[in-house]
Amino acid sequence: MDNSKLPGSFGGDTSKISDDTRLECKICWYVYNPAKGDDYWQIPPGTPFAKLPEHWTCPECDGRKIDFMVIDT
């Protein structure tokens, strides 16, 4: 199934999201909030989702970045 067609999916295309976009893991519902960063991976506050390292995964379930969904704000 092509996840890029699902509502809320950005399909891994970071050009579709802004620096302050929050995204939610579709597996465990963890929310990545750029304003807070990620303590587990030592990502400082203010880091946009698009700037996360390639090896970054969900700190709760190891879900891939492409498996995150955009949260409507």
C-alpha positions in Angstrom: 0.0 0.0 0.0 1.3 3.5 -0.8 1.3 5.3 2.5 1.9 8.7 0.8 -1.8 8.7 -0.2 -3.1 8.4 3.3 -4.4 11.6 5.0 -1.8 13.0 7.4 1.0 11.0 5.7 3.9 13.0 4.4 5.4 9.9 2.8 8.9 10.8 3.9 8.9 14.0 1.8 10.1 16.5 4.3 9.4 19.4 1.8 5.8 18.9 2.7 6.3 19.8 6.4 7.4 23.0 8.1 10.1 23.3 10.8 7.4 23.4 13.6 5.3 20.5 12.3 4.6 17.9 15.0 4.4 14.3 13.8 2.9 11.2 15.4 4.2 7.6 15.2 1.4 5.5 13.6 2.6 2.5 15.6 2.7 3.7 19.2 1.3 7.3 18.9 4.5 8.9 20.2 4.5 12.6 19.2 7.7 14.2 18.0 7.5 17.9 18.9 10.3 20.0 17.5 10.0 22.5 20.3 10.9 19.7 22.8 13.4 17.7 20.8 14.0 14.1 21.9 15.8 13.3 25.2 16.3 9.6 24.3 18.3 10.3 21.1 19.8 13.5 22.6 18.1 15.7 20.0 18.1 19.3 21.2 14.9 21.4 21.4 14.2 23.3 18.2 15.2 20.5 15.9 12.7 20.1 13.0 11.6 16.6 12.1 13.3 17.1 8.7 16.7 17.6 10.4 16.6 14.4 12.5 19.5 12.1 11.7 18.9 9.3 9.2 19.3 6.7 11.9 16.7 8.3 14.1 13.7 6.0 15.0 10.8 6.4 17.4 12.2 6.5 20.9 9.2 4.4 22.1 8.9 1.6 19.5 11.7 2.0 17.0 9.3 3.0 14.3 10.9 4.5 11.1 10.7 8.2 10.3 8.6 7.4 7.2 6.0 5.8 9.5 5.2 9.1 11.2 2.0 11.0 10.4 1.5 14.8 10.4 -0.7 16.1 13.3 -3.2 18.7 12.3 -2.5 21.9 14.2 
